[in-house]
Amino acid sequence: MSIASITISRELRRLFRRSRWLTLFTAALLGLGSACSGVSTFLLAVLSSNSAPGLIPGAHLTVAEQMPQSGSVPIPWVTLKNLGIAPTSDVGFAAYSQPIHLTLDVGDHREVATVAGTTPSLFTQFTEPLSRGSTFTFIDNSVAGADEAIMSMKMASRIFGSPSSAIQKLIILNGRTLRVIGVAPASFQGFWEPTDLWLTPYTFALLDLGLSRTGNASASSGDVMLDKHWDEYPVFFVLAESHVHNAAILRSLVMSRVARLPSNTLPLEVSDGVTRDPLKDHELYVWARMMLIMSSLLLAVVCCNVCGILLAEVPIRREELRLRQVLGASPLRLFVEELTRPGLIIGSGLVAGCVMYSVAVTSLIRREGDLLGHTGVTLFALVAGVIASSGLIGVCGLVAAMIPAVRLLKDTGLPRPSTTSTESKVSRTFIILLVVLEVSCAVMALTVSGQLALAVSATANQDVGFAVDGLTTVEMGPAQGSSGFTFITSGEKSFPLQRLAASVISDGLRIPGVQSVSASSCAPLGLSMKTIIINPSESPGSDERAVSYCVVSRTFFSTLENTLVRGRLFTDDVMTGEASEVVLNQKLADTLFGGSDPIGRTVMLHHPVWDLEVSARVIGISRDLRFAGGAESATPSVFLPLRGNLFTLATPLYFTFRGGAGPRQARQLVDDVAARTMPNVAAVRVAEVREELIQRERPQYLRVLFTFIGAVMTGGVSAVGLYGLLLHMVRSRRREIAIRMCFGLTRGKANLMLIKQSLIIAIAGGLTGILGARIIVVTYVHRTIGIDVWSTYCALFVTVTAIAGALLLSIVPAIEMRRAQPSELLRGE
């Protein structure tokens, strides 16, 4: 080991023993700030990637309908055609569905397979070439390729032994016979979850609707129905890719096509990359940027504190360095020694930050594996996070360390025998500016965290249109072991699904404590409502628009405790016969009829997929329902009575209980009734609304809590910096204050000087902090929470608190100044 390394090691140990707690505390804060900045950069890198496993590199977009419940929902085939999914020289398009789970039979082998529907262009333009075989023969909305399937490499190898052996093999999917014509590339496993089979859009729609029959597809009565209304089937997302690999050009081209869509098309969401939930991705993206901002503020305050401490020691260290220079020490050696102490602090912070970053990213990868994309994107994000984590702390720390060191080495005079040194005006001004910056960052962080808390609180307290306490929902689906369920409806006669709904409602009221039970196709925390075409006039096509719909029993509104704004409920609770009445929500009533009264008006409803047309009279206006919680925006919705052929629209079917029925009792009741009325269905999901809403809102509260903790840390560090500055001002100006006292300066005026300086720093930092917080809130908080919240009272409260804190911090230095005598201050001069 060299003499230099031994000297540096000895110096590091000496410095650590001399300022152990300061080093540990500062290193911990630097490590926390750098780890947060690294994790936020990692998330930003992942969410900004425009790729997914197995995709050919390029620019990609996802197009879907805007639905506030989940961020996006699939769009119907007719919208895809209007959008123009045929590939061009500039843009390639592919339709892709959300994966579903179906029963696969291959000989004696049976398993549950993950299945998605897509167009041939996916495997010709988006992914690498197929490993074996060829792609679909599907063209537009024809039934060509209805018996074709493409299998994943993993499944082909597992079931048939090798990919080549799977070609032309027959498989049975939910009773439908299909032929494997291709094997997907090994690198492509589907979007959003590992997928086993890909079907043509037409075949996927049949299976998704439960219309499959054993035998040839074209012989199925379900196929005939779907052939007639195939264009309106809503199941697909649109994936777009640019051959020029330019995301901006691709977005411009896609948006120009979206702008040309018919007026009755629901608004479309165009999102970067491949995603089925743009809202969630966007929220994570903005919160990651918020984390980066808050961690940067914390790092800035800590580094300013380190720089201020080192600058405050300049007058003390100046005479020592002058003496060492006279004795022959080289400037380079002195410069390196001056960087040793801040280097120890920064190095410790860097190590702590790397450890925290590794733990956080490992936990994130385990919990959100589907978010991370392919290995290349993940590795790039990891590297970006490490660079951000180490780069920010390195740059900030280096600047904080070099300013005092350069300041010391520029002073090349002879040592003076004075025991009391006074700092220069430039150094004092610079330290004051550093503390102003610290206070500004603290006020900014505290104001932003306060605005976030208010925004989340406002969201949670927003009227959702129903009473959440005491609600339990049960979602119906295929019974275990069933490949799906089909049913028939009737206008006048009873049928199994109608008997199931009526029996659950009547039997549910016998459970002790249950006040009301309802059946509907929508429910709190359920899936997004589907869409139907509504026309408020008698003239066909004059003012048609797509709106959300829900088929409900008469007890629906009373179960939810959604009091009608005006009008009345459905005439009776009979579940057979024709529908002639509808209830609109407030938003749809305002959209269709403006300020006029819609009660008694006739509207035309048309569902093209099921070929259902209803002419009904508006009998009531309900409060807007936000089933996903206060953060959801109300959508125009129409409520139809659950009766007769409208049961066709009641999928999925939900039962909602108000009162004493817990999740276990509700599930047991529904399963018992289903076993005797419709054995192929059962309860597939049970939710206690209050608890699940709390679970959904918890991430928002945790984010706000972490933001507030970071802001408090920033405020605490800035308070330490201000307190240190005030003490430094007293101790570095001892000689000046003593002389002025000898010429008549009273202790009260001396204290007033100190308090005045503290107030100036607090006010300057508070005003600049509020300005910065306003910019951050307008830019990010509103986009994250979705509510325009800016509380002037919150900003003023933080600023006044900062000023009051500054006054309190000035008390101790003022007491020290009051107790000092001029003779003591000038002793040795």
C-alpha positions in Angstrom: 0.0 0.0 0.0 1.4 3.4 -1.0 2.1 6.3 1.4 -0.5 8.4 -0.3 -3.3 5.8 0.2 -2.2 5.3 3.8 -2.4 9.0 4.4 -5.8 9.3 2.7 -7.1 6.3 4.7 -5.8 7.9 8.0 -7.4 11.2 7.1 -10.8 9.6 6.3 -10.8 7.8 9.7 -9.9 11.0 11.4 -12.6 12.9 9.7 -15.2 10.2 10.3 -14.4 10.2 14.1 -14.5 14.0 14.2 -18.0 14.3 12.5 -19.4 10.8 12.7 -23.1 11.7 13.1 -23.0 14.5 10.6 -21.4 12.2 8.1 -23.9 9.4 8.7 -27.0 11.7 8.7 -25.9 13.5 5.5 -24.9 10.3 3.8 -28.3 8.7 4.6 -30.2 11.7 3.2 -28.0 11.7 0.1 -28.5 8.0 -0.3 -32.3 8.3 0.0 -32.4 11.1 -2.5 -30.2 9.4 -5.0 -32.1 6.1 -4.7 -35.5 7.8 -5.3 -34.1 9.6 -8.3 -32.7 6.3 -9.6 -36.0 4.5 -9.1 -38.0 7.3 -10.8 -35.6 7.3 -13.7 -35.9 3.6 -14.0 -39.7 3.8 -14.1 -39.6 6.7 -16.6 -37.3 4.7 -18.9 -39.6 1.7 -18.8 -42.8 3.6 -19.3 -41.2 5.7 -22.1 -40.2 2.6 -24.1 -42.2 2.0 -27.3 -41.6 -1.7 -27.4 -42.6 -5.0 -26.0 -41.1 -8.5 -26.0 -40.8 -9.9 -29.5 -41.7 -6.7 -31.4 -39.5 -5.4 -34.2 -37.8 -2.2 -33.0 -39.7 0.9 -34.1 -42.3 3.4 -32.9 -45.6 1.9 -31.6 -48.9 3.3 -30.5 -52.0 1.8 -29.0 -55.5 3.1 -29.9 -58.5 2.4 -27.7 -61.7 4.0 -26.5 -61.4 6.5 -23.6 -63.2 5.0 -20.6 -62.4 6.5 -17.2 -63.2 3.3 -15.3 -60.1 1.5 -16.6 -58.4 4.0 -18.8 -59.2 2.2 -22.1 -61.6 -0.3 -23.5 -61.6 -2.2 -26.8 -63.1 -0.6 -29.9 -65.5 -2.2 -32.4 -64.4 -3.5 -35.8 -66.3 -0.8 -37.6 -64.1 1.8 -35.9 -61.1 -0.1 -37.0 -62.3 0.0 -40.6 -63.1 3.7 -40.4 -59.6 4.2 -38.9 -58.2 2.5 -41.9 -56.3 -0.6 -40.6 -55.0 -1.5 -44.1 -51.2 -1.0 -44.0 -49.7 1.9 -45.9 -46.2 3.0 -46.9 -46.0 5.0 -43.7 -48.0 3.1 -41.1 -48.8 -0.5 -40.3 -51.9 -1.4 -38.2 -52.9 -4.6 -36.4 -55.9 -5.4 -34.2 -55.3 -7.1 -30.9 -57.7 -8.2 -28.2 -57.4 -8.5 -24.5 -56.5 -12.2 -23.7 -59.1 -14.5 -22.4 -58.9 -18.0 -20.9 -60.5 -20.9 -22.7 -60.5 -24.7 -22.4 -58.1 -26.5 -24.8 -58.4 -30.1 -25.7 -55.8 -32.0 -27.7 -56.6 -35.7 -27.7 -56.7 -36.8 -24.1 -54.8 -33.6 -23.0 -56.9 -30.8 -21.5 -55.7 -27.5 -20.1 -56.8 -23.8 -19.8 -55.2 -21.8 -22.5 -54.7 -18.0 -22.8 -56.1 -16.9 -26.1 -56.0 -13.6 -28.0 -57.5 -12.4 -31.3 -55.4 -10.6 -33.9 -55.0 -9.8 -37.6 -52.4 -11.3 -39.9 -50.4 -8.1 -40.0 -49.3 -8.7 -36.4 -47.0 -11.5 -37.5 -46.0 -9.9 -40.8 -45.3 -6.3 -39.7 -44.9 -6.2 -35.9 -43.1 -9.3 -34.9 -40.2 -11.4 -36.2 -41.2 -14.0 -38.8 -43.2 -17.1 -37.7 -41.0 -20.0 -36.6 -43.1 -22.4 -38.6 -46.1 -22.3 -40.9 -48.0 -19.3 -42.2 -50.2 -16.5 -40.9 -54.0 -16.2 -41.1 -56.0 -15.9 -44.3 -58.4 -13.5 -42.6 -59.4 -10.5 -44.7 -61.4 -7.6 -43.3 -64.7 -9.0 -41.8 -64.9 -12.2 -43.8 -65.1 -15.7 -42.2 -62.0 -16.7 -44.0 -59.5 -18.3 -41.6 -62.2 -19.0 -39.0 -60.8 -22.4 -38.3 -57.2 -21.3 -38.1 -54.9 -20.8 -35.1 -51.3 -19.8 -34.4 -49.7 -21.5 -31.4 -46.9 -20.2 -29.2 -43.5 -21.8 -29.4 -43.7 -22.9 -25.8 -47.1 -24.6 -26.1 -46.2 -26.3 -29.4 -43.0 -27.8 -27.9 -44.8 -28.9 -24.7 -47.8 -30.6 -26.4 -46.5 -31.8 -29.7 -42.8 -32.2 -28.9 -41.5 -29.6 -31.5 -42.9 -26.6 -33.4 -42.8 -28.4 -36.7 -45.0 -31.2 -35.3 -47.7 -28.8 -34.4 -48.4 -27.6 -38.0 -51.8 -28.8 -39.4 -52.7 -30.5 -36.1 -56.4 -30.2 -34.9 -57.2 -28.7 -31.5 -60.5 -28.1 -29.8 -61.0 -24.8 -28.1 -64.2 -24.5 -26.0 -65.8 -27.1 -28.3 -64.7 -25.4 -31.5 -62.3 -27.4 -33.8 -59.4 -25.4 -35.1 -56.3 -26.1 -37.1 -52.8 -25.0 -36.2 -51.3 -23.2 -39.2 -48.3 -21.5 -37.6 -46.0 -21.3 -34.6 -45.2 -17.8 -33.2 -41.6 -16.7 -33.0 -39.9 -17.7 -29.7 -39.3 -14.1 -28.7 -43.0 -13.2 -28.9 -45.3 -14.3 -26.0 -48.1 -11.9 -26.6 -49.0 -8.6 -25.0 -49.9 -8.0 -21.4 -49.7 -11.7 -20.4 -48.1 -14.8 -21.8 -50.4 -16.1 -24.6 -50.8 -19.6 -25.9 -53.0 -19.2 -29.0 -53.8 -16.5 -31.5 -57.1 -16.6 -33.5 -58.6 -14.5 -36.2 -60.7 -11.7 -34.9 -63.9 -13.4 -36.1 -63.2 -16.7 -34.3 -62.1 -14.9 -31.2 -65.4 -12.9 -31.2 -67.4 -16.1 -31.4 -65.6 -17.7 -28.5 -65.6 -14.5 -26.4 -69.4 -14.2 -26.8 -69.9 -17.9 -26.0 -71.5 -18.6 -29.4 -69.2 -21.5 -30.4 -70.7 -24.9 -31.3 -69.1 -28.2 -31.8 -68.5 -28.8 -35.5 -67.9 -26.6 -38.5 -68.0 -22.9 -37.8 -70.2 -21.9 -40.8 -72.9 -24.3 -39.6 -73.3 -22.5 -36.3 -76.4 -20.4 -35.7 -74.2 -18.2 -33.6 -72.0 -17.6 -36.6 -75.0 -16.5 -38.7 -75.9 -13.9 -36.1 -72.3 -12.7 -35.8 -72.0 -12.5 -39.6 -74.8 -10.0 -39.7 -73.5 -7.7 -37.0 -69.8 -8.4 -36.9 -68.8 -4.8 -37.5 -70.1 -3.6 -34.2 -68.4 -6.2 -32.0 -66.2 -4.3 -29.5 -63.2 -6.3 -28.5 -60.0 -5.0 -30.2 -57.3 -2.6 -29.5 -55.4 -1.1 -32.5 -51.7 -1.3 -32.6 -49.9 1.1 -35.0 -46.2 1.0 -36.0 -44.1 3.4 -38.1 -41.7 2.1 -40.7 -39.8 5.4 -40.2 -39.3 4.7 -36.5 -40.4 8.2 -35.5 -43.0 8.3 -32.7 -44.0 12.0 -33.4 -44.7 11.3 -37.1 -46.6 8.1 -36.2 -48.8 9.9 -33.7 -49.5 12.7 -36.2 -50.5 10.2 -38.9 -52.8 8.3 -36.5 -54.3 11.4 -35.0 -55.2 12.7 -38.4 -57.2 9.5 -39.0 -58.8 9.7 -35.6 -60.0 13.2 -36.4 -61.8 11.9 -39.5 -63.9 9.3 -37.7 -67.7 9.7 -37.6 -69.2 11.9 -34.9 -71.0 9.1 -33.2 -67.7 7.3 -32.4 -66.7 7.4 -28.8 -63.5 9.4 -28.2 -60.3 7.4 -28.8 -57.2 7.4 -26.6 -53.9 7.3 -28.5 -51.1 6.1 -26.2 -47.4 5.6 -26.7 -46.1 2.0 -26.8 -48.1 -1.1 -26.4 -50.5 -0.8 -23.5 -54.1 -1.8 -22.5 -54.3 0.7 -19.7 -53.0 4.1 -20.8 -54.5 5.8 -17.8 -52.5 3.6 -15.3 -49.3 4.0 -17.4 -49.8 7.8 -17.6 -50.4 8.0 -13.9 -47.3 6.0 -13.1 -45.3 8.1 -15.5 -46.4 11.4 -13.9 -45.9 10.1 -10.4 -42.4 8.9 -11.3 -41.6 12.4 -12.6 -43.0 13.8 -9.3 -40.7 11.5 -7.4 -37.8 12.7 -9.5 -38.6 16.3 -8.7 -39.0 15.7 -5.0 -35.8 13.7 -4.7 -34.0 16.4 -6.7 -35.2 19.0 -4.2 -34.0 16.8 -1.3 -30.6 16.4 -3.0 -30.3 20.1 -3.7 -31.1 21.0 -0.1 -28.6 18.5 1.3 -25.9 19.5 -1.0 -26.5 23.2 -0.3 -26.2 22.3 3.4 -22.9 20.5 2.8 -21.6 23.4 0.7 -22.7 25.9 3.4 -21.0 24.1 6.2 -17.8 23.9 4.2 -18.0 27.6 3.3 -18.7 28.5 6.9 -15.4 26.9 7.9 -13.4 28.9 5.3 -12.4 31.7 7.7 -11.3 29.1 10.3 -9.4 27.0 7.8 -7.9 29.9 5.9 -5.0 30.6 8.3 -4.1 27.0 8.6 -3.8 26.6 4.8 -1.8 29.8 4.6 0.7 28.5 7.1 1.0 25.1 5.3 1.6 26.9 2.0 4.4 28.9 3.6 5.9 25.7 4.9 5.9 24.3 1.4 2.7 22.3 0.9 1.7 22.1 -2.8 -1.7 23.6 -3.8 -2.7 20.3 -5.4 -2.1 18.4 -2.2 -4.1 20.9 -0.2 -6.9 20.8 -2.8 -7.1 17.0 -2.6 -7.1 17.1 1.2 -9.9 19.7 1.1 -12.0 17.4 -1.0 -11.4 14.4 1.3 -14.1 15.3 3.8 -16.9 16.0 1.3 -15.7 13.0 -0.6 -16.2 10.8 2.5 -19.8 12.1 2.8 -20.6 11.8 -0.9 -19.0 8.4 -1.2 -21.0 7.1 1.8 -24.2 8.6 0.3 -23.4 6.9 -3.0 -23.0 3.5 -1.4 -26.2 3.9 0.6 -28.1 5.1 -2.5 -26.9 2.1 -4.6 -28.0 -0.3 -1.9 -31.5 1.4 -1.6 -31.8 1.5 -5.3 -31.0 -2.2 -5.7 -33.5 -3.2 -3.1 -36.3 -1.0 -4.5 -35.8 -2.1 -8.2 -35.7 -5.7 -7.2 -38.9 -5.4 -5.3 -40.5 -3.5 -8.2 -39.5 -6.1 -10.8 -41.0 -8.9 -8.6 -44.3 -7.0 -8.2 -44.7 -5.4 -11.6 -43.0 -7.9 -13.9 -45.5 -7.3 -16.7 -44.7 -3.6 -16.7 -41.0 -4.0 -17.5 -41.1 -5.1 -21.1 -38.4 -7.1 -22.7 -34.8 -7.6 -21.3 -33.3 -4.9 -23.5 -35.7 -2.3 -22.1 -35.2 -3.4 -18.6 -31.4 -3.4 -18.8 -31.5 0.1 -20.4 -33.8 1.3 -17.6 -31.5 -0.2 -14.9 -28.5 1.5 -16.4 -30.4 4.8 -16.7 -31.5 4.5 -13.1 -27.9 3.9 -11.9 -26.6 6.8 -13.9 -29.3 9.1 -12.5 -28.7 7.8 -9.0 -25.0 8.3 -9.0 -24.9 11.2 -11.5 -27.1 13.5 -9.5 -25.4 12.9 -6.2 -21.9 13.0 -7.9 -22.5 16.3 -9.7 -24.3 18.0 -6.8 -21.7 16.8 -4.3 -18.8 17.7 -6.5 -20.1 21.3 -7.0 -20.8 21.6 -3.2 -17.3 20.4 -2.4 -15.3 22.3 -5.0 -16.7 25.8 -4.3 -15.3 26.0 -0.7 -12.0 24.3 -1.8 -11.5 26.7 -4.7 -12.4 29.6 -2.4 -9.7 28.5 0.1 -7.0 28.0 -2.4 -7.6 31.3 -4.1 -6.6 33.0 -0.8 -2.8 33.2 -1.0 -1.7 35.5 1.7 0.6 35.3 4.7 -0.9 33.8 7.9 -2.2 36.3 10.5 -1.9 35.8 14.2 -5.5 36.9 14.7 -7.7 34.5 16.7 -10.9 35.9 15.3 -11.4 35.8 11.6 -14.2 37.5 9.7 -15.5 36.2 6.4 -15.7 38.2 3.2 -18.9 39.8 2.0 -18.9 37.6 -1.1 -18.7 34.4 1.0 -21.4 35.6 3.4 -23.7 36.6 0.5 -23.2 33.2 -1.2 -24.0 31.3 2.0 -27.2 33.4 2.4 -28.2 32.5 -1.1 -27.6 28.9 -0.4 -29.9 29.0 2.6 -32.5 30.9 0.6 -32.4 28.1 -2.0 -32.8 25.6 0.8 -35.8 27.3 2.2 -37.3 27.7 -1.3 -36.9 24.0 -2.0 -38.5 23.1 1.4 -41.4 25.4 0.8 -41.8 24.1 -2.7 -41.8 20.5 -1.5 -44.2 21.1 1.4 -46.6 23.1 -0.8 -46.7 20.4 -3.5 -47.2 17.6 -0.9 -50.0 19.7 0.7 -51.7 20.3 -2.7 -51.4 16.5 -3.5 -53.0 15.7 -0.2 -55.9 18.1 -0.9 -56.3 16.8 -4.4 -56.5 13.2 -3.2 -58.8 14.1 -0.4 -61.1 16.0 -2.8 -61.1 12.9 -5.1 -62.0 10.6 -2.2 -64.8 12.9 -1.0 -66.3 13.4 -4.4 -69.9 12.1 -4.8 -69.8 8.7 -6.4 -73.5 8.5 -6.8 -74.1 5.6 -4.3 -73.6 4.8 -0.7 -70.5 2.5 -0.4 -71.2 1.2 3.2 -72.8 -2.2 3.4 -72.6 -3.0 -0.3 -71.5 -6.4 -1.6 -71.3 -7.3 -5.3 -71.2 -10.8 -6.9 -70.1 -11.2 -10.5 -71.5 -14.3 -12.4 -69.5 -16.3 -14.9 -69.0 -19.9 -16.1 -69.0 -22.5 -13.4 -65.7 -24.3 -12.6 -65.1 -27.0 -15.2 -67.5 -25.4 -17.7 -66.1 -24.2 -21.0 -68.6 -21.3 -21.0 -72.3 -20.8 -20.9 -75.0 -20.0 -23.4 -78.6 -19.0 -22.8 -81.7 -18.1 -24.7 -84.1 -15.3 -23.9 -87.8 -14.7 -24.5 -90.0 -11.8 -24.6 -92.9 -13.2 -22.6 -91.9 -16.6 -21.2 -89.7 -17.4 -18.3 -86.2 -18.7 -19.0 -83.2 -19.9 -16.9 -81.3 -16.6 -16.6 -84.5 -14.7 -15.7 -85.3 -17.3 -13.1 -81.8 -17.0 -11.7 -82.0 -13.3 -11.3 -85.5 -13.3 -9.8 -84.7 -16.1 -7.3 -81.5 -14.4 -6.1 -83.4 -11.1 -5.5 -86.2 -12.8 -3.6 -84.1 -15.3 -1.7 -81.5 -12.6 -0.8 -84.1 -10.6 1.1 -84.5 -13.6 3.5 -80.9 -13.2 4.7 -81.0 -11.4 8.1 -80.0 -7.8 7.8 -80.2 -7.6 4.0 -82.2 -4.5 3.0 -82.2 -4.8 -0.7 -80.9 -6.9 -3.6 -80.5 -6.0 -7.3 -79.4 -7.6 -10.5 -77.6 -5.6 -13.3 -75.0 -5.6 -16.0 -72.9 -3.1 -14.1 -71.9 -2.7 -10.5 -69.5 -0.8 -8.3 -65.9 -1.8 -9.1 -67.1 -4.0 -11.9 -66.1 -4.0 -15.5 -66.6 -1.0 -17.7 -70.1 -0.4 -19.1 -70.6 -1.5 -22.7 -72.0 0.9 -25.3 -75.3 1.2 -27.2 -76.5 3.6 -29.9 -79.1 6.1 -28.7 -81.1 8.5 -30.8 -83.1 11.2 -28.9 -85.4 11.9 -31.9 -87.8 9.9 -34.0 -85.7 10.3 -37.2 -83.3 7.5 -37.8 -79.7 8.5 -37.9 -80.4 12.2 -37.2 -78.5 12.5 -33.9 -77.2 9.1 -33.1 -74.4 8.7 -30.6 -72.7 5.9 -28.7 -73.3 5.9 -24.9 -72.8 3.6 -22.0 -75.6 1.4 -21.0 -76.6 -0.8 -18.0 -79.5 -3.2 -17.8 -80.9 -3.1 -14.2 -83.6 -4.5 -12.1 -86.1 -2.2 -10.5 -84.3 -2.4 -7.1 -81.0 -1.2 -8.6 -81.3 2.5 -7.6 -82.7 1.8 -4.1 -79.9 -0.8 -3.5 -77.2 1.7 -4.4 -79.2 4.5 -2.6 -79.0 6.6 -5.7 -81.9 8.9 -5.4 -83.4 10.0 -8.7 -82.9 13.7 -9.4 -86.4 13.8 -10.9 -88.9 11.3 -12.3 -89.7 7.8 -11.1 -88.4 4.2 -11.1 -89.6 1.5 -13.5 -93.2 0.7 -13.3 -92.8 -2.9 -11.9 -90.2 -5.5 -11.2 -91.5 -8.1 -13.7 -88.6 -9.6 -15.6 -90.6 -10.7 -18.7 -92.1 -8.7 -21.4 -90.9 -5.8 -23.6 -89.0 -2.8 -22.3 -90.7 0.6 -22.8 -89.0 2.8 -20.1 -85.5 4.0 -19.5 -83.7 6.1 -17.0 -80.9 8.5 -18.0 -78.1 9.8 -15.8 -77.7 13.5 -15.4 -74.8 13.8 -17.8 -76.6 12.0 -20.6 -79.8 14.1 -20.0 -77.8 17.3 -20.3 -76.0 16.0 -23.4 -79.1 15.0 -25.3 -81.6 17.6 -24.2 -79.6 20.5 -22.9 -81.7 22.6 -20.5 -85.1 21.1 -21.5 -86.9 18.5 -19.5 -86.4 15.0 -20.9 -89.1 13.3 -18.8 -91.7 11.8 -21.1 -89.5 12.1 -24.2 -89.1 9.1 -26.4 -85.6 7.8 -27.3 -84.6 5.0 -29.8 -81.9 2.5 -28.7 -80.1 0.2 -31.0 -77.6 -2.6 -30.2 -76.2 -3.7 -33.6 -74.4 -6.8 -32.3 -77.6 -8.4 -30.9 -79.9 -6.8 -33.4 -82.0 -5.3 -30.6 -84.0 -2.1 -31.0 -86.0 -0.5 -28.2 -88.3 2.5 -28.4 -88.6 3.8 -24.8 -89.9 6.7 -22.8 -87.6 8.5 -20.4 -89.2 8.2 -16.9 -86.4 9.4 -14.7 -83.0 11.1 -14.2 -80.5 9.6 -11.9 -77.4 11.0 -10.2 -74.2 10.3 -12.1 -72.5 7.1 -11.0 -68.8 6.7 -10.6 -68.4 3.0 -10.0 -64.6 3.1 -10.0 -64.4 5.8 -7.3 -64.2 9.6 -7.1 -61.3 9.8 -9.6 -63.6 8.5 -12.3 -65.3 11.0 -14.6 -69.0 10.4 -15.1 -69.9 9.1 -18.5 -73.3 9.6 -20.3 -75.3 6.4 -19.4 -78.7 5.0 -20.0 -80.3 2.4 -17.7 -82.7 -0.1 -19.3 -85.0 -2.5 -17.4 -83.8 -6.0 -16.9 -86.5 -7.9 -18.7 -87.2 -10.1 -21.6 -84.8 -10.1 -24.5 -82.7 -7.3 -22.8 -81.2 -10.1 -20.7 -79.1 -10.6 -23.8 -77.3 -7.4 -22.8 -76.9 -8.5 -19.2 -73.4 -9.9 -19.5 -71.6 -9.9 -17.2 -74.4 -10.2 -14.7 -73.9 -8.7 -11.2 -75.9 -9.1 -8.0 -75.6 -6.3 -5.5 -76.6 -6.8 -1.8 -77.1 -4.0 0.7 -77.1 -4.8 4.4 -76.0 -7.8 6.4 -74.9 -10.1 3.6 -71.1 -10.5 3.8 -69.1 -11.8 0.9 -69.3 -15.5 2.0 -73.1 -15.4 2.5 -73.7 -13.6 -0.8 -71.5 -16.1 -2.8 -73.2 -19.1 -1.1 -76.7 -17.8 -1.9 -75.9 -17.1 -5.5 -74.2 -20.5 -6.0 -77.1 -22.3 -4.4 -79.6 -20.6 -6.6 -77.5 -21.1 -9.7 -77.1 -24.8 -9.0 -80.9 -25.3 -9.2 -81.7 -22.8 -12.0 -78.7 -22.6 -14.2 -75.9 -25.0 -13.2 -73.4 -23.9 -15.8 -72.9 -20.5 -14.1 -71.5 -19.6 -10.7 -70.1 -16.7 -8.7 -66.7 -15.9 -10.0 -65.9 -12.8 -8.1 -67.2 -11.3 -4.8 -66.3 -7.8 -3.5 -67.1 -5.8 -0.4 -67.3 -2.4 -2.0 -66.0 -0.3 0.9 -62.9 -2.5 1.5 -62.1 -2.7 -2.2 -62.5 1.0 -2.7 -60.1 1.6 0.2 -57.6 -0.9 -1.4 -57.9 1.0 -4.7 -57.4 4.4 -3.1 -54.5 3.2 -0.9 -51.8 3.6 -3.5 -52.7 7.3 -3.9 -52.6 7.9 -0.2 -49.3 6.1 0.1 -47.8 8.2 -2.7 -49.0 11.3 -1.0 -47.6 10.0 2.4 -44.2 9.3 0.8 -44.2 12.7 -0.8 -45.0 14.4 2.5 -42.3 12.5 4.3 -39.8 13.6 1.6 -41.1 17.2 2.0 -40.7 17.1 5.8 -37.1 15.8 5.4 -36.4 18.6 3.0 -37.9 21.1 5.4 -35.9 19.7 8.3 -32.6 19.9 6.4 -33.3 23.4 5.3 -34.2 24.3 9.0 -30.8 22.9 10.0 -29.2 25.0 7.3 -30.9 28.2 8.4 -30.1 27.6 12.0 -26.4 26.9 11.1 -26.3 30.1 9.1 -27.6 32.2 12.0 -25.1 30.7 14.4 -22.4 31.3 11.8 -23.4 34.9 11.3 -23.1 35.5 15.1 -19.7 33.7 15.5 -18.1 34.9 12.3 -19.0 38.6 13.0 -18.0 38.6 16.7 -15.3 41.3 16.2 -17.6 43.5 14.2 -20.5 43.2 16.6 -18.3 43.8 19.6 -16.9 47.0 18.1 -20.4 48.2 17.2 -21.5 47.5 20.8 -18.7 49.7 22.0 -20.0 52.5 19.9 -23.6 52.2 21.2 -25.2 49.2 19.5 -27.7 47.8 22.0 -28.3 44.0 22.3 -31.9 44.5 21.3 -30.8 46.1 18.0 -28.2 43.3 17.5 -30.9 40.8 18.0 -33.2 42.7 15.6 -30.4 42.5 13.0 -30.4 38.7 13.4 -34.2 38.4 13.2 -34.4 40.7 10.2 -31.9 38.5 8.4 -33.8 35.4 9.2 -37.1 37.0 8.0 -35.6 38.1 4.8 -34.3 34.6 4.1 -37.6 33.0 5.0 -39.8 35.4 2.9 -37.5 35.3 -0.1 -37.4 31.5 0.0 -41.1 31.2 0.7 -42.1 33.4 -2.3 -39.8 31.6 -4.7 -40.9 28.3 -3.3 -44.6 29.1 -3.9 -43.9 30.1 -7.5 -42.1 26.8 -8.1 -44.8 24.8 -6.4 -47.5 26.5 -8.5 -45.6 25.5 -11.7 -45.2 21.9 -10.5 -48.9 21.6 -9.4 -50.3 23.0 -12.6 -47.9 20.9 -14.7 -48.1 17.5 -12.9 -50.6 17.3 -10.0 -53.6 18.3 -12.1 -52.7 15.8 -14.7 -52.1 13.1 -12.1 -55.2 13.4 -10.0 -57.5 14.8 -12.6 -58.9 17.5 -10.4 -58.1 21.2 -10.6 -57.0 21.9 -7.1 -54.8 24.8 -6.0 -55.3 26.0 -2.4 -54.0 29.5 -1.8 -54.6 28.8 1.9 -52.3 25.8 1.8 -49.6 27.8 0.1 -49.9 30.7 2.6 -50.0 28.3 5.5 -46.7 26.7 4.4 -45.1 30.1 3.9 -46.3 31.5 7.2 -45.1 28.3 8.9 -41.7 28.8 7.3 -41.5 32.4 8.5 -42.6 31.4 12.0 -40.0 28.6 12.0 -37.3 31.1 10.9 -38.3 33.3 13.9 -38.1 30.4 16.3 -34.7 29.4 14.9 -33.3 32.8 15.5 -34.0 32.7 19.2 -31.0 30.6 20.2 -28.4 32.6 18.3 -30.1 35.8 19.7 -29.7 34.5 23.2 -26.1 33.7 22.6 -25.5 37.2 21.3 -27.4 38.7 24.2 -25.3 36.9 26.8 -21.9 37.8 25.2 -19.9 40.8 26.6 -17.8 43.0 24.3 -14.8 42.4 26.4 -15.2 38.6 25.9 -15.8 39.0 22.1 -12.6 41.2 21.8 -10.4 39.1 24.0 -7.2 38.3 22.2 -7.6 41.1 19.6 
